[in-house]
Amino acid sequence: MIFTLLILAHLLGDFLLQPNAWVSHKERRKTASIYLYLHGFIHFALVIIVLWNIKLWWIAAVVAVSHLIIDALKLHFQTDTNKRTWFFLDQALHIAVIAGVSALYFPYWRWSDLFSPENIRIATAIIFLTLPTSILIKTLISIWTPEDASSADNQTESLINAGKYIGILERLLVFVFILVNHWEGVGFMIAAKSVFRFSDLAQAKQRKLTEYVLIGTLLSFGIAVIVGILVQI
């Protein structure tokens, strides 16, 4: 439970209670910005509030000090070209600290629990449903690739690799819906993609491309469903 509470405090402090003006000031002044230290104090106060136990002040101190250090590193090494990378790295480091503190607070929790057979099956399935399945589907339907799908003019009308990432996201969502036993979510996914994707193809009157996309979509959903069922067996 403490992990969830610390994540709540992090979300409140890093997003809801940090105005854009503070962020801009920190990026300009870096460690000389007063808002950097005010931001750290807010995290300290939020942890104290959500835990509601003054004896756990050391957890608030660890979270706040580590937050200051991580943010200071980001401010010094972040540039316009790597800003997105540093955003995800910054958040990953904050969550790692929270996970570490939570594990220390619950000494009976064992890291070996993370590698239980069930967790390994789920992790393997998630990895398989990303790039390996994308390559598998692409290979399976490569004999039917219509000219419209590979032409230069067609590629300029969509985001680079958008189809690949859409497929990965839809398979992961279908997998999650199956794990939580909400099959209606799978139906919603199929209906939503049909409305947004196939209506455009129908208007373009590209029958071969429509059939190509339909085969790929059915394979994507079908593989995700099969993997989800196998994991639950």
MOUR-V862741 format. One record per helix or strand of 2 or more residues. SS is the DSSP state (h for helix, s for strand). FROM is the first residue (numbers start at 1). LEN is the number of residues. If there is no record, write none. Layout:
BEGIN
<<SS | FROM | LEN> <SS | FROM | LEN>>
END
This chain:
BEGIN
<<h | 2 | 15> <h | 20 | 13> <h | 34 | 18> <h | 54 | 24> <h | 83 | 23> <h | 111 | 5> <h | 117 | 24> <h | 142 | 3> <h | 147 | 4> <h | 152 | 4> <h | 162 | 18> <h | 183 | 22> <h | 207 | 26>>
END
